[in-house]
Amino acid sequence: MDYQEAGVDVVAGRAFVDRIQQMVSSTRRPEVLGGLGGFGGLFQLPTGYETPVLVSGTDGVGTKLKVAQTLNRHNTVGIDLVAMCVNDVLTCGAEPLFFLDYLATGKLDAEQLAAVVEGIATGCRETGCALIGGETAEMPGFYGPGEYDLAGFCVGIVEKSAILDGSQVTTGDVVIGLASRGIHSNGYSLVRKIMAEAERSDRATPGYDWAECPALLNGASLAETLLTPTQLYVKPILAAQQAGLAIHAMAHITGGGLPENLPRCLSDRHSIVLKPDSWPVLPIFEWLAAAGQVSPEAMYNTFNMGIGFVVIVPSAQQAAAIAHFQVQGVAAYAIGEVIDGDGRLSGIPGVA
């Protein structure tokens, strides 16, 4: 017997690495040392920092991967993978520097996985983050035909004196919500349950077809809407910092929605009161709530509800902040205010 008979094609694995070399190279930054294929990725710290602090983050795409695999569309989940990591690192005030990925599959399908890596490279290029390495693991018997899983790892850098940790937030600050592109990469277990099991009055059997175009989605199909990749907020935020906007705190709105993620950027001396109806809830969330008969509390505790990222700024900079992000192509809304409190959130369903 040999490794190939056991289901692992080493030759195909080497050919795959050669195939993605150009994609990886397209993300290169001046600080990258060496190339793809070593045991470790080498990256020289940028100059200009007095007391540099490295910020690390890791995440995956979750069961949104099942949607991509069901529909055989793989070129966007790589963007999701990068976004989930770099947006997290960004909340500390850090600039993402480099990224690594882990890709595991039952049998290496070069076309499928090259599309995944293409998305990863796109996300890295759009955020100025170098893809300096990764791992492709072929694990026969562990994943079914056509299945794969992804994990991402990001490292960023921030001046120690500029770290955002909640201590900069003051009473009276304004909460600016940055629009999401849709569901991003959280809540897909509920999405898939609705797609498969929701009761329908227009047919005898439950569930929805991915190709359907509900009226609420204005002609878009459920497939293209639900595979819309996560918004990358890195460049608009870094540009805001360079423009002199005084950002006191940031939050990436992922699993658990606003109720779980927004309080994470506060100290225990402040709370946030959100203003209901101060931002547009995207049509896909209205559709999911209706199709699955999901309560408002469950919706807000599962999905981002149209706000993918939050920045907290002084009230005097509210107009400037909103104008900046709109110029950057990201819709922004004043959605709440910081008050004296104990680190809690109020004003929307799903919070006490």
SEKE-420650 format. One record per residue (C-alpha): residue in one letter; residue number from 0; z negated, x negated, y. Coordinates in nm, 2 decimals, m for minus. Layout:
// residues N
ATOM  residuo  num      pz      px      py
ATOM        A  NUM       Z       X       Y
...
END
This chain:
// residues 352
ATOM  residuo  num      pz      px      py
ATOM        M    0    0.00    0.00    0.00
ATOM        D    1    0.03   m0.10    0.37
ATOM        Y    2   m0.08    0.04    0.71
ATOM        Q    3    0.25    0.23    0.75
ATOM        E    4    0.20    0.42    0.42
ATOM        A    5   m0.15    0.51    0.55
ATOM        G    6    0.02    0.67    0.85
ATOM        V    7   m0.01    0.40    1.12
ATOM        D    8    0.32    0.25    1.24
ATOM        V    9    0.23   m0.08    1.40
ATOM        V   10    0.60   m0.16    1.49
ATOM        A   11    0.64    0.18    1.66
ATOM        G   12    0.32    0.11    1.85
ATOM        R   13    0.45   m0.22    1.98
ATOM        A   14    0.78   m0.06    2.08
ATOM        F   15    0.58    0.21    2.27
ATOM        V   16    0.39   m0.05    2.47
ATOM        D   17    0.72   m0.22    2.56
ATOM        R   18    0.86    0.12    2.66
ATOM        I   19    0.59    0.20    2.91
ATOM        Q   20    0.58   m0.15    3.07
ATOM        Q   21    0.79   m0.05    3.37
ATOM        M   22    0.58    0.26    3.43
ATOM        V   23    0.27    0.05    3.44
ATOM        S   24    0.43   m0.21    3.66
ATOM        S   25    0.52    0.05    3.92
ATOM        T   26    0.15    0.10    3.99
ATOM        R   27    0.07   m0.27    4.06
ATOM        R   28   m0.15   m0.38    4.35
ATOM        P   29   m0.17   m0.73    4.49
ATOM        E   30   m0.51   m0.78    4.34
ATOM        V   31   m0.39   m0.73    3.98
ATOM        L   32   m0.39   m1.05    3.78
ATOM        G   33   m0.18   m1.09    3.47
ATOM        G   34    0.01   m0.81    3.29
ATOM        L   35   m0.01   m0.55    3.02
ATOM        G   36   m0.10   m0.65    2.67
ATOM        G   37   m0.41   m0.87    2.71
ATOM        F   38   m0.75   m0.79    2.57
ATOM        G   39   m0.87   m0.70    2.92
ATOM        G   40   m0.72   m0.60    3.25
ATOM        L   41   m0.79   m0.85    3.53
ATOM        F   42   m0.84   m0.74    3.89
ATOM        Q   43   m0.95   m0.95    4.19
ATOM        L   44   m1.18   m0.78    4.44
ATOM        P   45   m1.01   m0.70    4.77
ATOM        T   46   m1.11   m0.91    5.08
ATOM        G   47   m1.28   m0.78    5.39
ATOM        Y   48   m1.60   m0.64    5.24
ATOM        E   49   m1.94   m0.78    5.35
ATOM        T   50   m2.14   m0.62    5.06
ATOM        P   51   m1.89   m0.46    4.82
ATOM        V   52   m2.01   m0.21    4.57
ATOM        L   53   m1.81   m0.11    4.27
ATOM        V   54   m1.80    0.27    4.18
ATOM        S   55   m1.70    0.37    3.83
ATOM        G   56   m1.60    0.71    3.68
ATOM        T   57   m1.46    0.85    3.36
ATOM        D   58   m1.33    1.19    3.26
ATOM        G   59   m1.07    1.37    3.05
ATOM        V   60   m0.84    1.67    3.08
ATOM        G   61   m1.02    1.91    2.84
ATOM        T   62   m0.85    2.19    2.66
ATOM        K   63   m0.57    2.21    2.92
ATOM        L   64   m0.42    1.96    2.67
ATOM        K   65   m0.39    2.24    2.42
ATOM        V   66   m0.18    2.43    2.68
ATOM        A   67    0.05    2.13    2.73
ATOM        Q   68    0.08    2.08    2.35
ATOM        T   69    0.15    2.45    2.29
ATOM        L   70    0.43    2.45    2.55
ATOM        N   71    0.55    2.10    2.47
ATOM        R   72    0.53    2.00    2.83
ATOM        H   73    0.35    1.66    2.87
ATOM        N   74    0.45    1.51    3.20
ATOM        T   75    0.17    1.66    3.42
ATOM        V   76   m0.15    1.62    3.22
ATOM        G   77   m0.15    1.24    3.30
ATOM        I   78   m0.17    1.34    3.67
ATOM        D   79   m0.47    1.56    3.58
ATOM        L   80   m0.63    1.27    3.40
ATOM        V   81   m0.60    1.04    3.70
ATOM        A   82   m0.71    1.31    3.95
ATOM        M   83   m1.03    1.40    3.76
ATOM        C   84   m1.14    1.04    3.78
ATOM        V   85   m1.03    0.92    4.12
ATOM        N   86   m1.14    1.24    4.29
ATOM        D   87   m1.49    1.18    4.15
ATOM        V   88   m1.51    0.82    4.26
ATOM        L   89   m1.38    0.92    4.60
ATOM        T   90   m1.69    1.13    4.67
ATOM        C   91   m1.90    0.82    4.72
ATOM        G   92   m1.67    0.71    4.99
ATOM        A   93   m1.50    0.46    4.76
ATOM        E   94   m1.13    0.37    4.75
ATOM        P   95   m1.00    0.38    4.39
ATOM        L   96   m0.88    0.03    4.28
ATOM        F   97   m0.77    0.04    3.92
ATOM        F   98   m0.74    0.28    3.62
ATOM        L   99   m0.74    0.26    3.24
ATOM        D  100   m0.65    0.52    2.99
ATOM        Y  101   m0.73    0.60    2.63
ATOM        L  102   m0.48    0.80    2.44
ATOM        A  103   m0.54    0.90    2.08
ATOM        T  104   m0.30    1.09    1.85
ATOM        G  105   m0.25    1.16    1.48
ATOM        K  106    0.11    1.02    1.47
ATOM        L  107    0.27    0.83    1.76
ATOM        D  108    0.55    1.04    1.91
ATOM        A  109    0.71    0.80    2.16
ATOM        E  110    0.89    1.08    2.36
ATOM        Q  111    0.58    1.29    2.39
ATOM        L  112    0.34    1.01    2.48
ATOM        A  113    0.58    0.84    2.72
ATOM        A  114    0.58    1.16    2.92
ATOM        V  115    0.20    1.15    2.93
ATOM        V  116    0.20    0.79    3.05
ATOM        E  117    0.47    0.88    3.31
ATOM        G  118    0.22    1.14    3.45
ATOM        I  119   m0.06    0.88    3.45
ATOM        A  120    0.16    0.63    3.64
ATOM        T  121    0.26    0.90    3.89
ATOM        G  122   m0.10    0.98    3.96
ATOM        C  123   m0.19    0.61    4.00
ATOM        R  124    0.10    0.55    4.24
ATOM        E  125    0.01    0.85    4.45
ATOM        T  126   m0.34    0.73    4.49
ATOM        G  127   m0.27    0.35    4.53
ATOM        C  128   m0.47    0.29    4.21
ATOM        A  129   m0.33    0.02    3.97
ATOM        L  130   m0.29    0.11    3.60
ATOM        I  131   m0.41   m0.22    3.45
ATOM        G  132   m0.45   m0.14    3.09
ATOM        G  133   m0.53    0.12    2.82
ATOM        E  134   m0.54    0.20    2.45
ATOM        T  135   m0.31    0.40    2.23
ATOM        A  136   m0.48    0.49    1.91
ATOM        E  137   m0.28    0.63    1.61
ATOM        M  138   m0.53    0.81    1.39
ATOM        P  139   m0.37    1.00    1.10
ATOM        G  140   m0.57    1.28    0.96
ATOM        F  141   m0.79    1.30    1.26
ATOM        Y  142   m0.55    1.49    1.48
ATOM        G  143   m0.30    1.75    1.37
ATOM        P  144    0.08    1.73    1.42
ATOM        G  145    0.17    1.71    1.79
ATOM        E  146   m0.20    1.68    1.90
ATOM        Y  147   m0.34    1.41    2.12
ATOM        D  148   m0.64    1.35    2.34
ATOM        L  149   m0.69    1.16    2.67
ATOM        A  150   m0.97    0.99    2.85
ATOM        G  151   m0.95    0.80    3.18
ATOM        F  152   m1.16    0.53    3.34
ATOM        C  153   m1.15    0.44    3.71
ATOM        V  154   m1.32    0.18    3.93
ATOM        G  155   m1.33    0.20    4.31
ATOM        I  156   m1.49    0.00    4.59
ATOM        V  157   m1.70    0.09    4.89
ATOM        E  158   m1.90   m0.11    5.15
ATOM        K  159   m2.27   m0.08    5.06
ATOM        S  160   m2.36    0.05    5.41
ATOM        A  161   m2.09    0.32    5.38
ATOM        I  162   m2.19    0.48    5.05
ATOM        L  163   m2.22    0.86    5.08
ATOM        D  164   m2.54    0.97    4.89
ATOM        G  165   m2.64    1.29    5.07
ATOM        S  166   m2.87    1.11    5.32
ATOM        Q  167   m2.61    1.13    5.60
ATOM        V  168   m2.60    1.51    5.59
ATOM        T  169   m2.78    1.69    5.88
ATOM        T  170   m2.86    2.05    5.96
ATOM        G  171   m2.57    2.22    6.14
ATOM        D  172   m2.30    2.02    5.97
ATOM        V  173   m1.99    2.21    5.87
ATOM        V  174   m1.86    2.25    5.52
ATOM        I  175   m1.48    2.20    5.50
ATOM        G  176   m1.31    2.33    5.19
ATOM        L  177   m0.98    2.16    5.08
ATOM        A  178   m0.75    2.39    4.90
ATOM        S  179   m0.68    2.34    4.52
ATOM        R  180   m0.34    2.37    4.36
ATOM        G  181   m0.48    2.62    4.12
ATOM        I  182   m0.71    2.59    3.82
ATOM        H  183   m0.69    2.21    3.81
ATOM        S  184   m0.85    2.09    3.48
ATOM        N  185   m1.15    2.31    3.42
ATOM        G  186   m1.21    2.64    3.26
ATOM        Y  187   m0.92    2.63    3.01
ATOM        S  188   m1.13    2.74    2.71
ATOM        L  189   m1.17    3.07    2.90
ATOM        V  190   m0.81    3.07    3.01
ATOM        R  191   m0.69    3.03    2.65
ATOM        K  192   m0.92    3.30    2.53
ATOM        I  193   m0.79    3.54    2.79
ATOM        M  194   m0.43    3.45    2.70
ATOM        A  195   m0.49    3.51    2.33
ATOM        E  196   m0.74    3.80    2.32
ATOM        A  197   m0.73    4.00    2.65
ATOM        E  198   m0.68    4.37    2.58
ATOM        R  199   m0.36    4.52    2.73
ATOM        S  200   m0.28    4.88    2.82
ATOM        D  201    0.09    4.81    2.81
ATOM        R  202    0.11    4.71    2.45
ATOM        A  203   m0.07    4.76    2.12
ATOM        T  204   m0.15    4.40    2.06
ATOM        P  205   m0.38    4.19    2.28
ATOM        G  206   m0.29    3.87    2.46
ATOM        Y  207   m0.02    3.73    2.69
ATOM        D  208    0.29    3.53    2.65
ATOM        W  209    0.32    3.20    2.84
ATOM        A  210    0.66    3.29    2.98
ATOM        E  211    0.53    3.61    3.14
ATOM        C  212    0.55    3.63    3.52
ATOM        P  213    0.27    3.87    3.64
ATOM        A  214    0.34    4.04    3.97
ATOM        L  215    0.03    3.87    4.12
ATOM        L  216    0.20    3.52    4.07
ATOM        N  217    0.50    3.61    4.29
ATOM        G  218    0.76    3.53    4.02
ATOM        A  219    0.59    3.22    3.87
ATOM        S  220    0.53    3.21    3.50
ATOM        L  221    0.19    3.18    3.35
ATOM        A  222    0.31    2.85    3.19
ATOM        E  223    0.41    2.68    3.51
ATOM        T  224    0.11    2.81    3.70
ATOM        L  225   m0.14    2.70    3.44
ATOM        L  226    0.01    2.36    3.40
ATOM        T  227    0.01    2.28    3.77
ATOM        P  228   m0.16    1.94    3.80
ATOM        T  229   m0.49    1.87    3.98
ATOM        Q  230   m0.46    1.79    4.35
ATOM        L  231   m0.50    1.43    4.44
ATOM        Y  232   m0.73    1.40    4.75
ATOM        V  233   m0.75    1.02    4.78
ATOM        K  234   m0.49    0.95    5.05
ATOM        P  235   m0.59    1.24    5.28
ATOM        I  236   m0.96    1.14    5.26
ATOM        L  237   m0.89    0.77    5.31
ATOM        A  238   m0.67    0.86    5.61
ATOM        A  239   m0.95    1.07    5.75
ATOM        Q  240   m1.19    0.78    5.73
ATOM        Q  241   m0.95    0.55    5.89
ATOM        A  242   m0.89    0.80    6.17
ATOM        G  243   m1.26    0.79    6.25
ATOM        L  244   m1.37    1.13    6.11
ATOM        A  245   m1.75    1.12    6.04
ATOM        I  246   m1.76    1.24    5.68
ATOM        H  247   m2.12    1.29    5.58
ATOM        A  248   m2.07    1.40    5.22
ATOM        M  249   m1.81    1.50    4.97
ATOM        A  250   m1.79    1.70    4.65
ATOM        H  251   m1.52    1.73    4.38
ATOM        I  252   m1.52    2.09    4.26
ATOM        T  253   m1.47    2.07    3.88
ATOM        G  254   m1.64    2.23    3.59
ATOM        G  255   m1.91    2.47    3.71
ATOM        G  256   m1.73    2.54    4.03
ATOM        L  257   m1.89    2.55    4.37
ATOM        P  258   m2.23    2.66    4.24
ATOM        E  259   m2.27    2.34    4.03
ATOM        N  260   m2.08    2.08    4.22
ATOM        L  261   m2.15    2.14    4.59
ATOM        P  262   m2.53    2.09    4.57
ATOM        R  263   m2.47    1.75    4.41
ATOM        C  264   m2.37    1.60    4.75
ATOM        L  265   m2.70    1.72    4.92
ATOM        S  266   m3.05    1.57    4.95
ATOM        D  267   m3.34    1.80    4.87
ATOM        R  268   m3.40    1.86    5.24
ATOM        H  269   m3.08    2.07    5.30
ATOM        S  270   m2.91    2.37    5.16
ATOM        I  271   m2.56    2.52    5.22
ATOM        V  272   m2.48    2.88    5.31
ATOM        L  273   m2.12    2.96    5.23
ATOM        K  274   m1.92    3.22    5.41
ATOM        P  275   m1.76    3.47    5.18
ATOM        D  276   m1.39    3.54    5.24
ATOM        S  277   m1.35    3.23    5.46
ATOM        W  278   m1.08    3.09    5.23
ATOM        P  279   m0.80    3.26    5.03
ATOM        V  280   m0.88    3.30    4.66
ATOM        L  281   m0.55    3.20    4.48
ATOM        P  282   m0.36    3.47    4.29
ATOM        I  283   m0.41    3.30    3.95
ATOM        F  284   m0.79    3.36    3.98
ATOM        E  285   m0.73    3.72    4.07
ATOM        W  286   m0.51    3.76    3.77
ATOM        L  287   m0.76    3.59    3.53
ATOM        A  288   m1.04    3.80    3.66
ATOM        A  289   m0.84    4.12    3.60
ATOM        A  290   m0.68    4.02    3.27
ATOM        G  291   m1.00    3.90    3.11
ATOM        Q  292   m1.24    4.15    3.29
ATOM        V  293   m1.44    3.84    3.41
ATOM        S  294   m1.73    3.90    3.64
ATOM        P  295   m1.73    3.74    3.99
ATOM        E  296   m2.04    3.54    3.89
ATOM        A  297   m1.86    3.40    3.58
ATOM        M  298   m1.55    3.33    3.78
ATOM        Y  299   m1.74    3.12    4.04
ATOM        N  300   m1.94    2.94    3.77
ATOM        T  301   m1.62    2.85    3.58
ATOM        F  302   m1.34    2.79    3.83
ATOM        N  303   m1.29    2.63    4.16
ATOM        M  304   m1.16    2.96    4.31
ATOM        G  305   m0.92    2.79    4.54
ATOM        I  306   m1.14    2.50    4.68
ATOM        G  307   m1.08    2.18    4.49
ATOM        F  308   m1.27    1.94    4.72
ATOM        V  309   m1.53    1.96    4.99
ATOM        V  310   m1.61    1.74    5.29
ATOM        I  311   m1.91    1.79    5.51
ATOM        V  312   m1.87    1.68    5.88
ATOM        P  313   m2.05    1.72    6.21
ATOM        S  314   m1.99    2.06    6.37
ATOM        A  315   m1.82    1.89    6.67
ATOM        Q  316   m1.55    1.75    6.43
ATOM        Q  317   m1.47    2.08    6.26
ATOM        A  318   m1.14    2.14    6.44
ATOM        A  319   m1.03    1.78    6.42
ATOM        A  320   m1.11    1.77    6.04
ATOM        I  321   m0.91    2.09    5.97
ATOM        A  322   m0.62    1.97    6.18
ATOM        H  323   m0.62    1.63    6.00
ATOM        F  324   m0.60    1.77    5.65
ATOM        Q  325   m0.33    2.02    5.75
ATOM        V  326   m0.12    1.74    5.88
ATOM        Q  327   m0.18    1.56    5.55
ATOM        G  328   m0.04    1.87    5.37
ATOM        V  329   m0.37    2.00    5.24
ATOM        A  330   m0.49    2.34    5.36
ATOM        A  331   m0.85    2.32    5.49
ATOM        Y  332   m1.10    2.59    5.59
ATOM        A  333   m1.45    2.60    5.74
ATOM        I  334   m1.63    2.76    5.45
ATOM        G  335   m2.00    2.71    5.52
ATOM        E  336   m2.28    2.54    5.71
ATOM        V  337   m2.57    2.31    5.62
ATOM        I  338   m2.92    2.45    5.69
ATOM        D  339   m3.27    2.32    5.62
ATOM        G  340   m3.36    2.39    5.26
ATOM        D  341   m3.42    2.25    4.91
ATOM        G  342   m3.07    2.15    4.79
ATOM        R  343   m2.95    2.50    4.70
ATOM        L  344   m2.63    2.69    4.76
ATOM        S  345   m2.61    3.06    4.87
ATOM        G  346   m2.35    3.31    4.99
ATOM        I  347   m2.12    3.35    4.69
ATOM        P  348   m2.15    3.51    4.35
ATOM        G  349   m2.29    3.29    4.08
ATOM        V  350   m2.58    3.15    4.27
ATOM        A  351   m2.94    3.26    4.31
END
